[in-house]
């Protein structure tokens, strides 16, 4: 996955607000992964409504997203590509 300059700049700004003045590529990649993971979880929050029952696939997908920071080793290569992350596949 290619990170564009905008993505990198946004991650740097968030890290600067958290006190990291000169974030490494690894920190930038991790911040990008966290932000995208959070957005993906938010998009599926409705699955967990009290009047719905999640399928096993939906439950596994959300668990894989929550576990992503522990299971990934995000890095940016010299071309700005995100490596070290295997995104779970969203069930239909």
Secondary structure, DSSP 8 states (H G I E B T S, - for coil): -B--HHHHHHHHHHHHHTT-TT--HHHHHHHHHHHHHHHHHHHTGGGG-TT----HHHHHHHHHHHHHHHH---EE-TTSBEES--------
